[in-house]
Amino acid sequence: ARAMPKPRNRRKAKKEKKNVAVDMSDPFALKAEGVKAASKGDWKKAESMFSRGIDLLTKQTDKVLKSRLYGNRSFARGILGAWDQALQDGRICVESDPSWAKGYLRQASALSALQHYPEALKSYQKAKNMDQKLDVKRQIEDISQKIKELQLESSFIGGPGANHHLKVYKDFIEWMTSNGAKLSSVYLHVTSQGDRGVRVKTNVDTDTQLITIPQKLLLTIQKAKESDIGKAIQQSEYKLRSKHSYMACFILEHLNQKASFWYPYLQVARRAPVLETMPIFLPEYYQNMLKGTVAGETVRYRAESLRDEYIGLCSVVEGIRKYSLSDFMWARCVVLSRIIGLRVKQAKISAMVPFLDMVNHGYPSSCTWRFLDQTNHLTITASQPLVAGSEILANYGRKCNSRFFLNYGFTVTPNPNNQAVLMVSMDANSPHYSEKCEFLKKAPRYVDSGWEHKEFQVLPSTTDMNFRRLFSFLRYTRAKGKDFDMFQDAFDIEAIGPVSVRNEIEVLRCISECSLRALSRFPSTIQADHKRIKLNRWSSPGHLHCVTMRSSEREVLLWFQHMAQEGLKILNLDWSGVRKPSNALRKGSSFGMSLSAYIRMITPMLNNPNCI
């Protein structure tokens, strides 16, 4: 009779099977081990097994095995949150075996996680068309909705005007990402008018890193100086009026060279619509609207300065003669409107930063940026929570509309930082003229800038430093008799408070005359400007900014005129019988906050017999 088999020890058999060593030289065995680890939720081990299998692949390896290994590793890396690497594996997976539907699914998952929504949608649709059993309906619907809401034309470009220069923008984005920039959280939004801005693709929290730009993509003045045209300028020993000319000449040299590293970036810079609204490029008709304004005089001076710089460079550097004056002026304005200051490795540098220079001005700022020396990258971080599709804004600083208009080609409404220029002078027949002249000649701020005729660019605010300097200067130059005797001891010419009622009356009369004189230089009334702004009908963006800027400056001048008139009314009243002038003024006060601060400043003089 045949012997009966011994009963099998199942636990022992299972243990022996478990202890069977994986053949680390067999990619098929490594793939199987990776799948086994994944089924147990050990994704780190799974990723390691797939990676070891991939390392063993050769050119003769079956493409199906290669596709599955890369596809499985893409899935594992996605679970581990390494989406950039997951996308790379997904692309190789699809290239290796285009007939495998799950390969497109792996690629689509990574693209979606990286917010490359249009590409992700195409991959999901491709996977669905190849295998109807794949359940990706929800993913397709969600991504389609996001693309519609964000108006995306590609993964990094959207808006109704994106199609106009889509290839230029795509080449620019490809140039940035291929050189190490990280832009997955944001996209470039282009309006139908061609205005550009940077927006977020999804909801982000404060301190979320939005953009990363490597140092090699920063166009610095130093790089421009080290170029062939930069060296030629330095060898000529021509003394430039501005270092921006190095970068302007560099831009002109590389603008049309398709082989240039900077070509994709400069093509985007060339299409910046804001340059068309900078006052230096406006037709004479619009420039005439700026008559009487700070910008009007500055435009004329800037045009003359750039022309002189261009002529000087052409006389010593032959390579610049092939460019026209208008080319040079355009390039200088590109630099002016885009260059920023950075601190890199403890050194201050000036640079044009691609993509960051398309972040528009706004208040409050929704982002911050800094250069990280450890990684040699400039990072842009959210400074507040942002909703998907909202624009990232950067505060360009506290600037009046004349500076915004001159340097960037736009204006801001309302703008609490608007300024106006008041020109004051000292009469040669005024008392103590020679003594005042001697003192002002020695005062640091007035030695180089002049003292007989002095310009003050002032805000309508008593807290403005130039406001205080203006009043201090006038209190000294208008002082006479006992008032002037107060200045025999040491004093600060920039910090003189109210001296006496009669002196303050002279000061306010001067301010009233100066503001009226400045207002008389404008070609039209402020009522006409306000009417035009209310109608909101413009022949061009330049027309809008001219009128807005002109109106802003006039409003500041009118504020000073009103302040002077109100102050004179108060100072000319008889306060001898009033015990507390401050109470009387407060009861009948209709002054604005800034004007009230000035009234409080002069109130102590009103019933002080020593200040009459």
GUKEZA-53461 format. One line per 5 residues: their letters; for each residue x, y, z of C-alpha. Coordinates in Angstrom, 2 decimals. Layout:
% residues N
A = X/Y/Z  ... $
***
This chain:
% residues 612
ARAMP = 0.00/0.00/0.00  1.12/3.53/-0.76  2.42/5.58/2.21  0.19/8.45/3.31  1.76/11.97/2.89 $
KPRNR = 2.71/13.88/6.03  0.30/16.67/6.98  1.58/20.05/5.64  2.60/22.73/8.14  0.86/25.74/6.55 $
RKAKK = 2.43/28.32/8.86  5.88/26.98/8.11  5.21/26.95/4.36  3.95/30.52/4.48  7.00/31.60/6.44 $
EKKNV = 9.33/29.86/3.99  7.57/31.55/1.08  7.89/34.90/2.83  11.60/34.41/3.35  12.31/33.62/-0.30 $
AVDMS = 14.90/36.21/-1.39  13.96/38.56/-4.22  16.21/38.23/-7.23  17.64/41.77/-7.30  18.99/41.18/-10.81 $
DPFAL = 15.58/40.47/-12.32  13.43/43.55/-13.19  10.32/41.34/-13.41  10.88/40.10/-9.84  11.51/43.65/-8.63 $
KAEGV = 8.31/44.82/-10.31  6.35/42.04/-8.59  7.92/42.90/-5.24  7.03/46.56/-5.74  3.40/45.69/-6.49 $
KAASK = 3.34/43.49/-3.40  4.66/46.33/-1.22  2.15/48.75/-2.73  -0.74/46.40/-1.92  0.32/46.58/1.73 $
GDWKK = 0.55/50.38/1.65  4.36/50.43/1.91  4.84/53.06/-0.81  8.45/53.90/0.02  9.48/50.27/-0.47 $
AESMF = 7.34/50.05/-3.62  9.02/53.13/-5.06  12.43/51.67/-4.18  11.68/48.33/-5.87  10.41/49.99/-9.05 $
SRGID = 13.49/52.24/-9.10  15.83/49.25/-8.80  13.99/47.54/-11.62  14.32/50.64/-13.79  18.06/50.76/-13.10 $
LLTKQ = 18.39/47.30/-14.66  16.65/48.25/-17.90  18.62/48.21/-21.13  17.89/49.27/-24.69  16.88/45.67/-25.43 $
TDKVL = 14.38/45.53/-22.54  10.77/44.88/-23.45  8.98/48.26/-23.83  5.92/46.92/-22.03  7.99/46.11/-18.92 $
KSRLY = 9.63/49.54/-19.10  6.25/51.24/-19.38  4.82/49.32/-16.41  7.81/50.03/-14.19  7.74/53.74/-14.91 $
GNRSF = 3.94/53.85/-14.64  3.96/52.09/-11.27  6.74/54.31/-9.95  4.83/57.40/-11.13  1.83/56.22/-9.12 $
ARGIL = 3.98/55.53/-6.03  5.74/58.88/-6.24  2.38/60.59/-6.55  1.20/58.92/-3.34  4.42/60.14/-1.67 $
GAWDQ = 3.78/63.71/-2.93  6.74/63.87/-5.36  4.58/65.10/-8.23  7.36/66.60/-10.36  9.12/63.22/-10.45 $
ALQDG = 5.78/61.45/-10.90  5.14/63.55/-14.01  8.55/62.69/-15.47  7.87/58.97/-14.96  4.37/59.32/-16.42 $
RICVE = 5.73/60.90/-19.60  8.32/58.11/-20.03  5.61/55.54/-19.40  3.46/56.93/-22.23  6.44/57.21/-24.59 $
SDPSW = 7.43/53.59/-23.92  3.99/52.11/-24.56  1.46/54.54/-26.09  -1.14/51.75/-26.22  -1.45/51.42/-22.41 $
AKGYL = -4.39/53.51/-21.21  -3.24/53.54/-17.61  -0.04/55.25/-18.70  -2.06/58.31/-19.71  -3.92/58.03/-16.41 $
RQASA = -0.64/58.17/-14.48  0.46/61.19/-16.51  -2.91/62.92/-16.07  -2.86/62.47/-12.28  0.55/64.14/-12.01 $
LSALQ = -0.43/66.95/-14.40  -3.59/67.62/-12.42  -1.71/67.68/-9.10  0.77/70.17/-10.59  -2.19/72.27/-11.84 $
HYPEA = -1.34/71.79/-15.52  -5.05/71.56/-16.17  -5.34/71.73/-20.00  -2.68/69.01/-20.43  -4.25/66.92/-17.67 $
LKSYQ = -7.65/67.11/-19.38  -6.18/65.86/-22.67  -4.47/62.94/-20.91  -7.64/61.95/-19.03  -9.66/62.09/-22.25 $
KAKNM = -7.04/60.01/-24.06  -7.11/57.36/-21.31  -10.93/57.26/-21.40  -11.02/56.91/-25.19  -8.57/53.99/-25.04 $
DQKLD = -10.32/52.18/-22.19  -13.98/52.93/-21.57  -13.87/50.97/-18.31  -11.69/53.62/-16.64  -13.78/55.75/-14.28 $
VKRQI = -12.41/59.28/-14.89  -15.69/61.11/-15.51  -15.45/63.12/-12.25  -11.84/64.15/-12.94  -12.70/65.32/-16.46 $
EDISQ = -15.68/67.35/-15.23  -13.71/68.99/-12.38  -10.78/69.97/-14.58  -13.05/71.22/-17.36  -14.77/73.51/-14.84 $
KIKEL = -11.44/74.86/-13.59  -10.25/75.59/-17.14  -13.48/77.44/-17.84  -13.31/79.48/-14.63  -9.64/80.40/-15.11 $
QLESS = -9.99/80.92/-18.89  -6.89/78.81/-19.47  -5.51/78.32/-22.99  -2.56/76.23/-21.77  -1.15/75.16/-18.41 $
FIGGP = 0.44/78.55/-17.69  -1.48/80.99/-19.93  -5.08/82.16/-19.84  -7.45/85.05/-20.40  -9.37/86.37/-23.42 $
GANHH = -6.24/87.89/-24.97  -3.93/84.89/-24.55  -4.40/83.65/-28.12  -3.05/86.86/-29.63  0.59/86.03/-28.82 $
LKVYK = 0.12/82.48/-27.55  3.27/81.06/-29.18  5.42/83.86/-27.74  4.05/83.23/-24.26  4.40/79.45/-24.60 $
DFIEW = 8.03/79.79/-25.70  8.66/82.09/-22.74  7.12/79.66/-20.23  9.01/76.74/-21.77  12.25/78.76/-21.50 $
MTSNG = 11.61/79.45/-17.83  10.57/75.94/-16.79  13.35/74.25/-18.77  15.85/76.45/-16.92  14.61/75.48/-13.48 $
AKLSS = 11.76/77.94/-12.73  8.81/76.57/-10.75  5.50/78.10/-11.84  2.96/75.33/-11.24  0.79/77.35/-8.81 $
VYLHV = 0.33/80.34/-11.12  -0.53/81.32/-14.67  -0.21/84.36/-16.89  -3.57/86.06/-17.52  -3.88/88.26/-20.63 $
TSQGD = -6.87/90.57/-21.11  -8.49/91.37/-24.46  -6.61/94.72/-24.38  -3.30/92.88/-23.97  -2.79/93.82/-20.30 $
RGVRV = -1.02/91.07/-18.38  -1.12/89.84/-14.82  -0.20/86.79/-12.75  -2.96/84.74/-11.08  -3.17/81.65/-8.87 $
KTNVD = -4.71/78.44/-10.16  -6.06/77.23/-6.84  -6.74/78.46/-3.31  -3.49/79.18/-1.47  -2.69/80.02/2.15 $
TDTQL = -0.38/82.68/3.55  3.33/81.80/3.18  2.67/79.43/0.27  5.56/79.50/-2.18  4.10/80.57/-5.54 $
ITIPQ = 7.07/81.03/-7.88  10.73/80.00/-7.79  13.19/81.59/-10.23  16.85/80.47/-10.43  19.65/83.04/-10.41 $
KLLLT = 20.64/82.27/-14.01  17.31/83.81/-15.17  17.95/87.18/-13.47  19.10/89.73/-16.03  21.45/91.95/-14.04 $
IQKAK = 23.39/95.08/-14.90  26.56/93.11/-14.19  25.65/90.55/-16.90  25.01/93.41/-19.31  28.41/94.95/-18.50 $
ESDIG = 30.14/91.60/-19.10  28.56/91.21/-22.55  30.34/92.28/-25.76  28.41/95.54/-26.03  28.95/96.22/-22.32 $
KAIQQ = 32.70/95.72/-22.65  32.78/98.01/-25.68  31.10/100.79/-23.68  33.54/100.36/-20.80  36.57/100.34/-23.10 $
SEYKL = 35.39/103.60/-24.69  35.62/105.21/-21.22  32.40/107.09/-22.00  30.79/108.32/-18.77  27.19/107.06/-18.75 $
RSKHS = 24.45/109.17/-17.21  22.80/105.98/-15.96  23.91/102.34/-15.58  20.54/101.43/-17.08  22.12/102.22/-20.46 $
YMACF = 24.28/99.08/-20.16  21.16/96.96/-19.93  19.31/98.93/-22.62  22.14/98.31/-25.11  22.27/94.64/-24.07 $
ILEHL = 18.52/94.30/-24.75  18.87/95.84/-28.20  21.74/93.47/-29.04  19.80/90.33/-28.06  16.26/91.36/-29.01 $
NQKAS = 16.35/89.88/-32.53  18.96/87.15/-32.03  16.97/83.90/-31.96  20.04/82.03/-30.76  20.35/84.29/-27.71 $
FWYPY = 19.60/82.74/-24.33  17.45/85.78/-23.50  15.43/85.81/-26.75  12.17/84.24/-25.35  12.11/86.69/-22.45 $
LQVAR = 12.80/89.76/-24.56  10.02/88.83/-27.01  7.55/89.01/-24.12  9.07/92.31/-22.93  8.70/93.71/-26.44 $
RAPVL = 4.93/93.15/-26.29  4.34/94.95/-23.00  1.33/97.24/-23.68  2.17/99.53/-20.74  5.15/100.95/-22.65 $
ETMPI = 2.74/102.45/-25.14  1.17/104.57/-22.38  4.40/105.94/-20.90  4.26/109.72/-21.45  7.56/109.85/-23.33 $
FLPEY = 5.96/107.81/-26.16  2.60/109.60/-26.26  1.69/111.80/-29.24  2.21/115.54/-28.86  -1.54/116.06/-28.44 $
YQNML = -1.53/114.06/-25.19  1.78/115.47/-24.00  0.24/118.96/-24.26  -2.34/117.81/-21.70  0.51/117.54/-19.20 $
KGTVA = 1.33/121.23/-19.40  1.79/122.66/-15.92  2.34/119.25/-14.28  5.46/117.73/-12.74  5.30/114.96/-15.34 $
GETVR = 5.17/117.45/-18.21  8.52/119.00/-17.27  10.07/115.63/-16.43  9.07/114.13/-19.80  10.81/116.95/-21.63 $
YRAES = 13.94/116.63/-19.48  14.00/112.83/-19.79  13.67/112.94/-23.56  16.59/115.41/-23.79  18.69/113.32/-21.40 $
LRDEY = 18.11/110.08/-23.35  18.87/111.82/-26.63  22.15/113.14/-25.25  23.03/109.68/-23.88  22.29/108.08/-27.24 $
IGLCS = 24.34/110.62/-29.19  27.23/110.23/-26.76  27.21/106.43/-27.04  26.99/106.51/-30.84  30.06/108.77/-30.95 $
VVEGI = 32.26/106.21/-29.17  30.67/102.77/-29.74  30.13/101.85/-33.39  27.83/98.91/-32.58  25.15/101.22/-31.17 $
RKYSL = 24.81/103.29/-34.36  22.69/100.58/-36.03  19.90/101.32/-33.54  17.68/104.39/-33.76  17.06/106.91/-31.00 $
SDFMW = 13.52/105.57/-30.59  14.95/102.03/-30.19  17.28/103.25/-27.45  14.53/105.18/-25.67  12.25/102.13/-25.80 $
ARCVV = 14.94/99.87/-24.32  15.71/102.35/-21.54  12.01/102.50/-20.63  11.82/98.68/-20.59  14.61/98.69/-18.01 $
LSRII = 13.11/101.56/-16.00  9.70/99.89/-15.73  11.02/96.41/-14.82  14.26/96.66/-12.87  14.20/96.01/-9.12 $
GLRVK = 16.77/95.99/-6.33  17.74/92.70/-4.67  20.22/91.53/-2.08  22.17/88.52/-3.30  24.89/87.04/-1.11 $
QAKIS = 25.09/90.21/1.00  25.51/92.39/-2.10  22.94/94.80/-3.54  22.19/94.21/-7.22  19.74/95.57/-9.80 $
AMVPF = 17.98/93.02/-11.99  15.11/92.39/-14.35  13.25/89.30/-13.11  11.21/87.34/-15.69  7.58/86.65/-14.67 $
LDMVN = 7.91/88.75/-11.51  7.94/91.84/-13.74  4.43/90.91/-14.91  3.01/91.06/-11.38  0.92/94.24/-11.31 $
HGYPS = 0.82/96.97/-8.68  -1.84/96.84/-6.01  -2.46/97.68/-2.39  -2.29/95.79/-0.15  0.42/93.62/-1.65 $
SCTWR = -0.47/89.91/-1.78  3.08/88.62/-2.21  6.65/89.09/-1.04  9.91/88.05/-2.65  13.50/87.47/-1.62 $
FLDQT = 16.62/85.77/-2.90  17.70/82.63/-1.03  21.48/82.35/-0.99  21.29/78.68/0.07  19.49/77.60/-3.12 $
NHLTI = 20.45/80.47/-5.47  16.78/81.05/-6.22  14.46/84.01/-5.96  11.20/82.95/-4.33  7.82/84.69/-4.46 $
TASQP = 5.53/83.84/-1.55  1.88/84.64/-0.80  1.58/87.22/1.98  -2.16/86.59/2.39  -4.69/83.86/1.48 $
LVAGS = -5.66/83.88/-2.21  -8.70/82.41/-3.92  -8.31/80.43/-7.16  -8.23/82.80/-10.13  -7.37/85.89/-8.08 $
EILAN = -4.53/88.14/-9.20  -1.21/88.32/-7.37  -0.38/91.96/-6.62  2.82/93.68/-5.51  3.04/97.11/-3.93 $
YGRKC = 5.40/99.22/-6.06  5.83/101.62/-3.16  4.32/104.90/-1.96  4.42/106.87/-5.18  2.38/109.76/-6.55 $
NSRFF = 0.56/109.38/-9.86  3.20/111.41/-11.69  5.86/108.80/-10.77  3.59/105.86/-11.59  2.79/107.44/-14.94 $
LNYGF = 6.38/108.38/-15.80  8.01/105.10/-14.77  5.30/102.50/-15.43  2.72/104.07/-17.73  -0.32/103.90/-15.42 $
TVTPN = -2.10/105.88/-12.70  -3.91/104.84/-9.52  -7.30/106.07/-8.30  -7.65/106.95/-5.49  -4.03/107.58/-4.55 $
PNNQA = -3.34/109.00/-1.05  0.31/109.60/-2.01  -0.32/112.20/-4.71  2.04/115.16/-4.62  2.48/118.60/-6.17 $
VLMVS = 5.45/120.92/-6.53  5.48/124.35/-4.88  8.21/126.74/-5.97  9.10/129.31/-3.30  11.69/132.07/-3.43 $
MDANS = 13.24/134.73/-1.22  12.85/138.40/-2.16  16.19/140.23/-2.44  14.54/143.25/-0.77  13.35/141.29/2.26 $
PHYSE = 14.74/142.20/5.72  17.96/140.44/6.78  18.40/139.14/3.23  22.21/138.93/3.34  22.24/137.20/6.74 $
KCEFL = 19.72/134.64/5.58  21.74/134.02/2.44  24.89/133.37/4.43  23.12/130.85/6.64  21.43/129.02/3.77 $
KKAPR = 24.71/128.71/1.90  26.01/126.61/4.78  22.86/124.53/5.34  23.54/120.98/3.98  20.28/120.53/2.07 $
YVDSG = 20.50/123.91/0.34  24.17/124.06/-0.68  23.78/122.10/-3.93  20.05/122.42/-4.60  19.84/126.22/-4.37 $
WEHKE = 18.17/128.43/-1.82  16.90/131.60/-3.54  14.42/129.53/-5.57  13.50/126.27/-3.89  11.16/123.49/-5.08 $
FQVLP = 9.25/121.35/-2.60  7.39/118.24/-3.79  4.80/117.87/-1.07  1.94/115.64/0.08  -1.27/117.19/1.45 $
STTDM = -0.37/116.02/4.94  1.20/117.68/7.97  3.08/114.43/8.68  4.91/114.60/5.34  8.59/115.47/5.82 $
NFRRL = 8.62/117.80/2.80  5.52/119.58/4.15  7.46/120.33/7.33  10.55/121.39/5.38  8.46/123.77/3.28 $
FSFLR = 6.92/125.49/6.31  10.24/125.55/8.15  12.01/127.16/5.18  9.30/129.80/4.80  9.19/130.61/8.53 $
YTRAK = 12.90/131.36/8.42  13.01/133.28/5.12  9.91/135.38/6.06  11.13/136.21/9.58  11.88/139.85/10.42 $
GKDFD = 12.42/142.01/13.50  11.89/140.15/16.77  11.00/136.99/14.90  14.39/136.92/13.19  16.20/137.56/16.47 $
MFQDA = 14.96/134.15/17.63  17.32/132.53/15.11  20.56/133.90/16.54  21.23/130.66/18.44  21.75/127.26/16.80 $
FDIEA = 18.61/125.83/15.17  17.55/123.21/12.62  16.42/124.83/9.34  14.21/121.78/8.67  12.38/121.73/12.03 $
IGPVS = 11.18/125.28/12.75  7.73/125.38/14.35  5.29/128.32/14.31  7.15/131.51/15.22  4.44/134.17/15.54 $
VRNEI = 1.04/135.05/14.13  2.44/137.73/11.81  5.18/135.33/10.57  2.67/132.51/9.99  0.42/134.89/8.04 $
EVLRC = 3.36/135.65/5.72  4.02/131.93/5.34  0.41/131.15/4.43  0.20/134.06/2.00  3.28/132.71/0.24 $
ISECS = 1.79/129.21/0.03  -1.49/130.63/-1.30  0.37/132.61/-3.98  2.57/129.64/-4.94  -0.38/127.23/-5.26 $
LRALS = -2.37/129.77/-7.33  0.63/130.34/-9.58  1.04/126.58/-10.09  -2.69/126.16/-10.82  -2.61/128.92/-13.42 $
RFPST = -0.20/126.90/-15.58  -2.80/124.19/-16.32  -4.56/124.51/-19.69  -8.06/123.61/-18.42  -10.12/123.64/-15.23 $
IQADH = -10.28/120.85/-12.70  -14.08/120.80/-13.13  -13.56/119.81/-16.77  -11.21/117.00/-15.69  -13.70/115.72/-13.11 $
KRIKL = -16.47/115.76/-15.69  -14.33/113.79/-18.13  -13.41/111.24/-15.43  -17.08/110.85/-14.46  -18.10/110.21/-18.08 $
NRWSS = -15.29/107.63/-18.35  -14.94/108.02/-22.11  -11.40/107.92/-23.41  -9.82/107.89/-26.82  -6.97/105.73/-25.50 $
PGHLH = -5.44/104.53/-22.19  -2.89/107.34/-22.52  -5.72/109.88/-22.56  -7.15/108.41/-19.33  -3.80/108.50/-17.51 $
CVTMR = -2.99/112.05/-18.65  -6.24/113.44/-17.30  -6.10/111.36/-14.09  -2.53/112.39/-13.34  -3.24/116.07/-14.10 $
SSERE = -6.35/116.04/-11.93  -4.45/114.36/-9.05  -1.80/117.07/-9.00  -4.35/119.88/-9.13  -6.28/118.41/-6.22 $
VLLWF = -3.12/118.61/-4.09  -2.56/122.25/-5.10  -6.18/123.07/-4.28  -5.74/121.44/-0.87  -2.81/123.75/-0.12 $
QHMAQ = -4.77/126.73/-1.40  -7.71/125.81/0.86  -5.40/125.19/3.83  -3.74/128.61/3.39  -7.10/130.41/3.13 $
EGLKI = -8.56/128.67/6.18  -5.40/129.32/8.17  -5.43/133.01/7.23  -9.07/133.34/8.30  -8.23/131.97/11.74 $
LNLDW = -5.04/133.99/12.20  -6.71/137.28/11.16  -9.48/136.98/13.80  -9.26/138.78/17.14  -8.66/136.14/19.79 $
SGVRK = -7.76/138.47/22.65  -11.02/137.85/24.54  -11.17/134.11/24.03  -9.75/132.06/26.90  -9.51/128.74/25.02 $
PSNAL = -9.26/129.21/21.23  -8.91/125.44/20.76  -12.42/124.84/22.17  -13.94/127.55/19.99  -12.27/126.13/16.88 $
RKGSS = -13.31/122.58/17.71  -16.99/123.52/18.07  -17.23/125.14/14.65  -14.71/122.88/12.96  -15.39/121.49/9.50 $
FGMSL = -11.74/120.84/8.70  -10.44/117.57/7.30  -8.14/115.41/9.39  -4.90/116.68/7.81  -5.97/120.33/7.96 $
SAYIR = -7.12/119.93/11.58  -3.60/118.81/12.49  -2.22/122.09/11.13  -4.88/124.13/12.96  -3.91/122.44/16.22 $
MITPM = -0.29/123.35/15.51  -0.97/127.09/15.26  -3.69/127.33/17.96  -1.26/127.91/20.91  -0.17/131.22/19.30 $
LNNPN = -3.65/132.73/19.12  -3.88/134.27/22.61  -0.17/134.29/23.43  0.94/137.95/23.58  4.52/136.95/22.75 $
CI = 3.44/135.39/19.45  1.24/138.18/18.04 $
***
